[in-house]
């Protein structure tokens, strides 16, 4: 699947831009993997990941710095990824990334 691999992703949120690494693998309509972010977040497994053509969705359940469910929806176009993220009580943000 075109989504598989490592992605350098920027999360643009109300608290500023955050650099992360997204590692994903697909099997049928299931997406798995993790994100790597600077401390205090660290590496967190993706949850509830899905694939539908070029569309991918996943959740990240943060425990630090504060507990928060992040809900991602993105489109992969070749070596580029763009999308939106719901940041719980913090509002919404966008993501953009390139294949590493």
Beta strands, then each sheet from edge to edge (+ up, - down):
strand 1: 5-13
strand 2: 16-27
strand 3: 30-37
strand 4: 42-45
strand 5: 47-52
strand 6: 55-62
strand 7: 68-77
strand 8: 80-86
strand 9: 92-99
sheet 1: 4+ 3- 2+ 1- 9+ 8- 7+ 6- 5+
end
